[in-house]
Amino acid sequence: HLLSRRQRQMCIRDRYTMKIKHLISTSALVAVAVACASATAPNYTVTVPLTEDEDDMVAYIVDFDSGDKIDSTIVVNGVAKFQGNITTPVMATISMEGSRLGSLVLEPGNINVDIKSRKITGTPINDYVEKWEKQIGELQNEARSLPQDSSYEQKSQELYNRFLALNEKAFKDNANNAFGYYMFLQQCYETDLKSLNEKLKEYPQFANGKRIAKLRTALINKEETSVGHKFKDFAITNNGKTQRLSDYIGKGKYTLVDFWASWCGPCIRETAIIKELYNKYHDKGLNVLGVAVWDEPQNTLKAIEQHQLPWEQIINAKTVPTDIYGISGIPCIILFDPEGNIISRDKQDEDLVKDVDAAMLKAAAIEN
Protein backbone atom coordinates (compact mmCIF):
# COMPACT_ATOMS: atom_id res chain seq x y z
CA HIS A 1 0.00 0.00 0.00
CA LEU A 2 1.14 3.52 -0.78
CA LEU A 3 1.19 6.23 1.89
CA SER A 4 -0.74 9.41 1.14
CA ARG A 5 1.16 12.66 0.68
CA ARG A 6 -0.13 13.87 4.07
CA GLN A 7 1.09 10.66 5.77
CA ARG A 8 4.54 11.00 4.17
CA GLN A 9 4.76 14.61 5.34
CA MET A 10 3.82 13.64 8.88
CA CYS A 11 6.41 10.85 8.94
CA ILE A 12 9.12 13.21 7.70
CA ARG A 13 8.14 15.85 10.27
CA ASP A 14 8.10 13.32 13.11
CA ARG A 15 11.51 11.95 12.14
CA TYR A 16 12.95 15.45 11.88
CA THR A 17 11.55 16.43 15.29
CA MET A 18 12.94 13.28 16.89
CA LYS A 19 16.36 13.87 15.38
CA ILE A 20 16.50 17.44 16.65
CA LYS A 21 15.01 16.95 20.12
CA HIS A 22 16.37 13.49 21.00
CA LEU A 23 13.36 12.98 23.23
CA ILE A 24 11.85 9.70 22.11
CA SER A 25 12.89 6.36 23.59
CA THR A 26 13.82 3.34 21.50
CA SER A 27 10.37 1.84 21.95
CA ALA A 28 8.76 5.05 20.71
CA LEU A 29 11.04 5.12 17.64
CA VAL A 30 9.94 1.60 16.79
CA ALA A 31 6.29 2.61 17.22
CA VAL A 32 6.69 5.58 14.87
CA ALA A 33 8.56 3.50 12.30
CA VAL A 34 5.81 0.89 12.30
CA ALA A 35 3.13 3.57 11.96
CA CYS A 36 4.92 5.13 9.00
CA ALA A 37 5.44 1.78 7.30
CA SER A 38 1.77 0.83 7.49
CA ALA A 39 -1.09 2.42 5.57
CA THR A 40 -3.72 0.75 7.77
CA ALA A 41 -6.14 3.39 9.01
CA PRO A 42 -5.99 3.75 12.82
CA ASN A 43 -9.11 2.62 14.66
CA TYR A 44 -8.52 4.82 17.71
CA THR A 45 -7.62 8.44 18.27
CA VAL A 46 -6.89 9.89 21.71
CA THR A 47 -6.77 13.68 21.94
CA VAL A 48 -5.30 15.27 25.07
CA PRO A 49 -5.30 19.11 25.21
CA LEU A 50 -2.27 20.38 27.15
CA THR A 51 -0.36 23.67 26.84
CA GLU A 52 2.21 24.96 24.39
CA ASP A 53 4.71 25.01 27.26
CA GLU A 54 4.64 21.22 26.92
CA ASP A 55 5.37 21.20 23.19
CA ASP A 56 8.00 18.66 22.08
CA MET A 57 7.52 16.58 25.23
CA VAL A 58 6.73 12.89 24.76
CA ALA A 59 3.47 11.50 26.08
CA TYR A 60 2.75 7.80 26.47
CA ILE A 61 -0.24 5.51 26.76
CA VAL A 62 0.65 2.74 29.22
CA ASP A 63 -1.17 -0.54 29.76
CA PHE A 64 -2.64 -0.47 33.27
CA ASP A 65 -2.32 -4.22 33.72
CA SER A 66 1.17 -4.92 32.38
CA GLY A 67 2.85 -1.52 32.60
CA ASP A 68 3.91 -1.82 28.95
CA LYS A 69 3.94 1.26 26.72
CA ILE A 70 1.23 0.93 24.08
CA ASP A 71 1.69 4.19 22.17
CA SER A 72 3.64 7.44 22.23
CA THR A 73 3.40 10.85 20.65
CA ILE A 74 5.02 14.29 20.70
CA VAL A 75 3.05 17.25 22.06
CA VAL A 76 2.47 19.68 19.17
CA ASN A 77 0.71 23.04 19.51
CA GLY A 78 -0.34 22.16 23.05
CA VAL A 79 -2.00 18.87 22.10
CA ALA A 80 -0.97 15.24 22.52
CA LYS A 81 -2.69 13.20 19.83
CA PHE A 82 -2.38 9.43 19.69
CA GLN A 83 -3.49 7.29 16.78
CA GLY A 84 -3.24 3.54 16.43
CA ASN A 85 -5.00 0.21 16.28
CA ILE A 86 -6.34 -1.97 19.05
CA THR A 87 -8.41 -5.12 18.91
CA THR A 88 -9.29 -5.71 22.56
CA PRO A 89 -9.97 -2.65 24.78
CA VAL A 90 -7.57 -2.23 27.70
CA MET A 91 -7.46 -0.06 30.80
CA ALA A 92 -4.61 2.39 30.35
CA THR A 93 -2.98 5.51 31.75
CA ILE A 94 -1.55 8.56 30.01
CA SER A 95 1.83 9.72 31.30
CA MET A 96 4.34 12.43 30.46
CA GLU A 97 7.67 13.28 32.06
CA GLY A 98 7.06 10.53 34.62
CA SER A 99 3.71 11.98 35.76
CA ARG A 100 0.30 10.40 35.25
CA LEU A 101 -2.15 12.62 33.38
CA GLY A 102 -5.20 10.39 33.68
CA SER A 103 -6.74 6.98 33.08
CA LEU A 104 -8.91 5.77 30.24
CA VAL A 105 -10.17 2.70 28.46
CA LEU A 106 -8.26 2.46 25.19
CA GLU A 107 -10.80 1.23 22.66
CA PRO A 108 -11.70 1.91 19.01
CA GLY A 109 -13.13 5.37 18.40
CA ASN A 110 -12.34 9.02 19.02
CA ILE A 111 -11.46 9.49 22.70
CA ASN A 112 -11.30 12.97 24.20
CA VAL A 113 -9.38 13.54 27.43
CA ASP A 114 -9.98 16.60 29.60
CA ILE A 115 -7.13 16.66 32.11
CA LYS A 116 -8.61 19.38 34.33
CA SER A 117 -12.06 17.85 34.76
CA ARG A 118 -10.74 14.28 34.45
CA LYS A 119 -13.48 13.53 31.92
CA ILE A 120 -12.84 10.86 29.30
CA THR A 121 -15.52 10.73 26.60
CA GLY A 122 -16.25 9.70 23.03
CA THR A 123 -16.39 5.89 23.10
CA PRO A 124 -18.86 3.38 24.62
CA ILE A 125 -16.96 2.17 27.68
CA ASN A 126 -15.45 5.57 28.48
CA ASP A 127 -18.89 7.19 28.22
CA TYR A 128 -20.26 4.54 30.60
CA VAL A 129 -17.47 5.23 33.10
CA GLU A 130 -18.08 8.98 32.84
CA LYS A 131 -21.79 8.48 33.61
CA TRP A 132 -20.97 6.15 36.53
CA GLU A 133 -18.47 8.64 38.01
CA LYS A 134 -21.08 11.41 37.73
CA GLN A 135 -23.58 9.28 39.68
CA ILE A 136 -20.96 8.53 42.34
CA GLY A 137 -20.26 12.26 42.63
CA GLU A 138 -23.96 13.00 43.09
CA LEU A 139 -24.16 10.48 45.94
CA GLN A 140 -21.11 12.06 47.57
CA ASN A 141 -22.73 15.49 47.37
CA GLU A 142 -25.90 14.12 48.95
CA ALA A 143 -23.85 12.62 51.76
CA ARG A 144 -22.12 15.94 52.44
CA SER A 145 -25.44 17.78 52.65
CA LEU A 146 -27.14 15.38 55.07
CA PRO A 147 -28.49 17.15 58.16
CA GLN A 148 -26.68 16.29 61.37
CA ASP A 149 -29.82 15.22 63.22
CA SER A 150 -31.50 12.01 64.36
CA SER A 151 -32.15 10.97 60.76
CA TYR A 152 -28.48 11.14 59.77
CA GLU A 153 -27.57 7.50 60.46
CA GLN A 154 -30.54 6.09 58.56
CA LYS A 155 -30.12 8.39 55.56
CA SER A 156 -26.37 7.77 55.51
CA GLN A 157 -26.96 4.02 55.40
CA GLU A 158 -29.48 4.47 52.58
CA LEU A 159 -26.90 6.41 50.56
CA TYR A 160 -24.28 3.76 51.22
CA ASN A 161 -26.66 1.04 50.03
CA ARG A 162 -27.28 3.02 46.84
CA PHE A 163 -23.53 3.37 46.41
CA LEU A 164 -23.03 -0.41 46.70
CA ALA A 165 -25.90 -1.08 44.28
CA LEU A 166 -24.48 1.40 41.77
CA ASN A 167 -21.05 -0.25 41.90
CA GLU A 168 -22.52 -3.73 41.63
CA LYS A 169 -24.50 -2.76 38.54
CA ALA A 170 -21.46 -1.07 36.97
CA PHE A 171 -19.38 -4.19 37.54
CA LYS A 172 -22.01 -6.56 36.12
CA ASP A 173 -22.55 -4.32 33.09
CA ASN A 174 -18.81 -4.38 32.37
CA ALA A 175 -17.82 -7.83 33.63
CA ASN A 176 -16.41 -8.77 30.23
CA ASN A 177 -14.38 -5.66 29.46
CA ALA A 178 -11.40 -3.66 30.67
CA PHE A 179 -13.33 -1.48 33.09
CA GLY A 180 -14.86 -4.58 34.68
CA TYR A 181 -11.35 -5.95 35.21
CA TYR A 182 -10.35 -2.69 36.91
CA MET A 183 -13.37 -2.86 39.22
CA PHE A 184 -12.69 -6.53 39.95
CA LEU A 185 -9.17 -5.66 41.08
CA GLN A 186 -10.47 -2.97 43.45
CA GLN A 187 -12.69 -5.60 45.08
CA CYS A 188 -9.78 -7.99 45.49
CA TYR A 189 -7.14 -5.71 47.00
CA GLU A 190 -8.77 -5.96 50.44
CA THR A 191 -9.44 -9.69 50.26
CA ASP A 192 -7.52 -12.82 51.25
CA LEU A 193 -6.16 -15.64 49.09
CA LYS A 194 -9.13 -17.94 49.65
CA SER A 195 -11.61 -15.22 48.70
CA LEU A 196 -9.57 -14.30 45.61
CA ASN A 197 -9.64 -17.89 44.38
CA GLU A 198 -13.39 -18.06 44.94
CA LYS A 199 -13.91 -14.80 43.01
CA LEU A 200 -11.81 -16.09 40.11
CA LYS A 201 -13.95 -19.23 39.90
CA GLU A 202 -16.94 -16.95 39.42
CA TYR A 203 -15.12 -14.64 36.99
CA PRO A 204 -12.51 -16.80 35.21
CA GLN A 205 -12.14 -14.18 32.46
CA PHE A 206 -9.87 -12.20 34.80
CA ALA A 207 -7.65 -15.08 35.90
CA ASN A 208 -4.82 -14.37 33.43
CA GLY A 209 -4.39 -10.71 34.33
CA LYS A 210 -0.85 -9.75 35.27
CA ARG A 211 -2.03 -7.70 38.24
CA ILE A 212 -4.04 -10.70 39.40
CA ALA A 213 -0.84 -12.77 39.33
CA LYS A 214 0.98 -10.12 41.37
CA LEU A 215 -1.92 -9.88 43.80
CA ARG A 216 -1.98 -13.65 44.24
CA THR A 217 1.75 -13.66 45.04
CA ALA A 218 1.27 -10.77 47.48
CA LEU A 219 -1.57 -12.55 49.26
CA ILE A 220 0.48 -15.74 49.54
CA ASN A 221 3.38 -13.75 51.02
CA LYS A 222 1.02 -11.90 53.35
CA GLU A 223 -0.44 -15.17 54.57
CA GLU A 224 3.05 -16.56 55.18
CA THR A 225 3.95 -13.47 57.24
CA SER A 226 0.73 -13.21 59.23
CA VAL A 227 0.42 -13.46 63.00
CA GLY A 228 1.98 -16.67 64.30
CA HIS A 229 4.63 -16.94 61.59
CA LYS A 230 8.38 -16.40 61.81
CA PHE A 231 9.90 -13.28 60.29
CA LYS A 232 11.34 -13.37 56.76
CA ASP A 233 14.69 -11.72 56.34
CA PHE A 234 15.75 -9.20 53.69
CA ALA A 235 18.89 -7.15 53.03
CA ILE A 236 19.18 -3.54 51.82
CA THR A 237 22.51 -2.00 50.77
CA ASN A 238 23.14 1.75 50.75
CA ASN A 239 26.55 3.32 50.12
CA GLY A 240 28.29 0.00 50.63
CA LYS A 241 26.57 -0.68 53.97
CA THR A 242 24.16 -3.62 54.18
CA GLN A 243 21.35 -3.73 56.71
CA ARG A 244 19.32 -6.88 57.31
CA LEU A 245 16.05 -7.23 59.12
CA SER A 246 17.72 -10.02 61.09
CA ASP A 247 20.12 -7.41 62.51
CA TYR A 248 17.17 -6.15 64.58
CA ILE A 249 14.68 -9.02 64.87
CA GLY A 250 14.95 -12.12 67.06
CA LYS A 251 17.55 -10.60 69.34
CA GLY A 252 15.68 -11.16 72.59
CA LYS A 253 13.52 -8.01 72.55
CA TYR A 254 10.10 -7.04 71.26
CA THR A 255 10.55 -5.03 68.07
CA LEU A 256 8.03 -2.79 66.32
CA VAL A 257 8.75 -2.37 62.59
CA ASP A 258 7.10 0.48 60.70
CA PHE A 259 7.05 0.20 56.88
CA TRP A 260 6.48 3.78 55.73
CA ALA A 261 7.25 6.54 53.21
CA SER A 262 7.78 10.29 53.50
CA TRP A 263 4.98 11.14 51.05
CA CYS A 264 2.40 9.00 52.89
CA GLY A 265 0.15 11.17 55.05
CA PRO A 266 -1.25 8.29 57.16
CA CYS A 267 2.32 7.08 57.73
CA ILE A 268 3.40 10.44 59.11
CA ARG A 269 0.31 10.67 61.31
CA GLU A 270 0.98 7.22 62.73
CA THR A 271 4.53 8.17 63.72
CA ALA A 272 2.99 10.21 66.55
CA ILE A 273 1.51 7.00 67.99
CA ILE A 274 4.76 5.12 67.48
CA LYS A 275 6.70 7.93 69.15
CA GLU A 276 4.44 7.66 72.23
CA LEU A 277 5.08 3.92 72.39
CA TYR A 278 8.81 4.46 71.90
CA ASN A 279 8.99 7.00 74.72
CA LYS A 280 6.91 4.78 76.99
CA TYR A 281 8.66 1.47 76.41
CA HIS A 282 12.07 1.96 74.82
CA ASP A 283 13.84 1.98 78.19
CA LYS A 284 11.83 -1.10 79.14
CA GLY A 285 13.04 -3.20 76.23
CA LEU A 286 10.96 -2.23 73.17
CA ASN A 287 12.92 -1.63 69.97
CA VAL A 288 11.47 0.35 67.08
CA LEU A 289 12.70 0.14 63.48
CA GLY A 290 11.57 2.18 60.50
CA VAL A 291 11.78 0.71 57.00
CA ALA A 292 11.31 3.34 54.27
CA VAL A 293 9.71 1.84 51.14
CA TRP A 294 8.59 3.25 47.78
CA ASP A 295 10.51 6.46 48.52
CA GLU A 296 13.53 8.48 47.49
CA PRO A 297 16.36 8.39 50.09
CA GLN A 298 16.74 12.18 50.28
CA ASN A 299 13.01 12.57 50.96
CA THR A 300 13.15 9.88 53.65
CA LEU A 301 16.08 11.53 55.41
CA LYS A 302 14.37 14.91 55.27
CA ALA A 303 11.21 13.46 56.82
CA ILE A 304 13.18 11.71 59.58
CA GLU A 305 14.74 15.03 60.55
CA GLN A 306 11.57 17.07 60.12
CA HIS A 307 9.43 14.74 62.26
CA GLN A 308 12.25 13.92 64.69
CA LEU A 309 12.03 10.15 64.48
CA PRO A 310 14.56 8.83 67.02
CA TRP A 311 14.54 5.13 66.12
CA GLU A 312 16.82 3.35 63.68
CA GLN A 313 15.92 3.27 59.99
CA ILE A 314 16.50 1.15 56.92
CA ILE A 315 16.12 3.55 53.99
CA ASN A 316 15.74 3.08 50.24
CA ALA A 317 14.19 -0.37 50.70
CA LYS A 318 12.03 0.18 47.60
CA THR A 319 9.73 -2.83 47.03
CA VAL A 320 11.99 -5.50 48.54
CA PRO A 321 10.27 -5.84 51.94
CA THR A 322 6.77 -5.06 50.64
CA ASP A 323 7.06 -7.89 48.13
CA ILE A 324 8.34 -10.33 50.76
CA TYR A 325 5.65 -9.40 53.30
CA GLY A 326 2.82 -8.96 50.80
CA ILE A 327 2.28 -5.33 51.78
CA SER A 328 -0.16 -3.55 49.47
CA GLY A 329 -0.60 -0.38 51.51
CA ILE A 330 1.33 1.66 54.04
CA PRO A 331 1.78 2.26 56.87
CA CYS A 332 2.15 -1.42 57.63
CA ILE A 333 3.26 -1.99 61.21
CA ILE A 334 4.41 -5.38 62.46
CA LEU A 335 5.27 -6.34 66.04
CA PHE A 336 7.79 -9.17 66.51
CA ASP A 337 8.36 -11.04 69.77
CA PRO A 338 11.88 -11.67 71.18
CA GLU A 339 12.24 -14.85 69.08
CA GLY A 340 11.23 -13.13 65.84
CA ASN A 341 7.64 -14.39 65.66
CA ILE A 342 4.94 -12.06 64.34
CA ILE A 343 2.45 -11.26 67.11
CA SER A 344 0.68 -8.24 65.60
CA ARG A 345 0.28 -6.97 62.06
CA ASP A 346 -1.60 -4.20 60.24
CA LYS A 347 -2.79 -2.51 63.43
CA GLN A 348 -2.91 1.26 63.92
CA ASP A 349 -3.90 3.81 66.54
CA GLU A 350 -5.65 2.33 69.60
CA ASP A 351 -5.48 -1.24 68.28
CA LEU A 352 -1.71 -0.94 67.87
CA VAL A 353 -1.32 0.55 71.35
CA LYS A 354 -3.32 -2.32 72.88
CA ASP A 355 -1.12 -4.95 71.22
CA VAL A 356 2.12 -3.26 72.29
CA ASP A 357 0.81 -2.71 75.83
CA ALA A 358 -0.08 -6.39 76.08
CA ALA A 359 3.33 -7.48 74.79
CA MET A 360 5.25 -5.22 77.16
CA LEU A 361 3.07 -6.29 80.10
CA LYS A 362 4.00 -9.87 79.29
CA ALA A 363 7.68 -8.90 79.06
CA ALA A 364 7.52 -7.20 82.48
CA ALA A 365 5.84 -10.25 84.02
CA ILE A 366 8.59 -12.53 82.72
CA GLU A 367 11.29 -10.27 84.10
CA ASN A 368 9.64 -10.27 87.52
Residue, then its C-alpha position, 0 to 999 in steps of 0.5 A: h500500500l502507498l502512503s498518502r502525501r499527508q502521511r509521508q509529510m507527517c512521517i518526515r516531520d516526526r523523524y525530523t523532530m525526533k532527530i532534533k530533540h532526542l526525546i523519544s525512547t527506543s520503543a517510541l522510535v519503533a512505534v513511529a517507524v511501524a506507523c509510518a510503514s503501514a497504511t492501515a487506518p488507525n481505529y482509535t484516536v486519543t486527543v489530550p489538550l495540554t499547553e504549548d509550554e509542553d510542546d515537544m515533550v513525549a506522552y505515552i499511553v501505558d497498559f494499566d495491567s502490564g505496565d507496557k507502553i502501548d503508544s507514544t506521541i510528541v506534544v504539538n501546539g499544546v495537544a498530545k494526539f495518539q493514533g493507532n490500532i487496538t483489537t481488545p480494549v484495555m485499561a490504560t494511563i496517560s503519562m508524560e515526564g514521569s507523571r500520570l495525566g489520567s486513566l482511560v479505556l483504550e478502545p476503538g473510536n475518538i477518545n477525548v481527554d480533559i485533564k482538568s475535569r478528568k473527563i474521558t468521553g467519546t467511546p462506549i466504555n469511556d462514556y459509561v465510566e463517565k456516567w458512573e463517576k457522575q452518579i458517584g459524585e452526586l451520591q457524595n454530594e448528597a452525603r455531604s449535605l445530610p443534616q446532622d440530626s437524628s435521621y443522619e444515620q438512617k439516611s447515611q446508610e441508605l446512601y451507602n446502600r445506593f452506592l453499593a448497588l451502583n457499583e454492583k450494577a457497573f461491575k455486572d454491566n462491564a464484567n467482560n471488558a477492561f473497566g470490569y477488570y479494573m473494578f474486579l481488582q479494586q474488590c480484590y485488594e482488600t481480600d484474602l487468598k481464599s476469597l480471591n480464588e473463589k472470586l476467580k472461579e466466578y469470573p474466570q475471564f480475569a484469571n490471566g491478568k498480570r495484576i491478578a498474578k501479582l496480587r496472588t503472590a502478594l496474598i500468599n506472602k502476606e499469609e506466610t507473614s501473618v500473626g503466628h509466623k516467623f519473620k522473613d529476612f531481607a537485606i538492603t545495601n546503601n553506600g556499601k553498607t548492608q542492613r538486614l532485618s535479622d540485625y534487629i529481629g529475634k535478638g531477645k527483645y520485642t521489636l516494632v517495625d514500621f514500613w512507611a514513606s515520607w509522602c504517605g500522610p497516614c504514615i506520618r500521622e501514625t509516627a505520633i503513635i509510634k513515638e508515644l510507644y517508643n517513649k513509653y517502652h524503649d527503656k523497658g526493652l521495646n525496639v522500634l525500626g523504621v523501613a522506608v519503602w517506595d521512597e527516594p532516600q533524600n526525601t526519607l532523610k528529610a522526613i526523619e529530621q523534620h518529624q524527629l524520628p529517634w529510632e533506627q531506619i533502613i532507607n531506600a528499601k524500595t519494594v523488597p520488603t513489601d514484596i516479601y511481606g505482601i504489603s499492598g498499603i502503608p503504613c504497615i506496622i508489624l510487632f515481633d516477639p523476642e524470638g522473631n515471631i509475628i504477634s501483631r500486624d496491620k494494626q494502627d492507633e488504639d489497636l496498635v497501642k493495645d497490642v504493644d501494651a499487652a506485649m510489654l506487660k508480658a515482658a515485664a511479668i517474665e522479668n519479675 
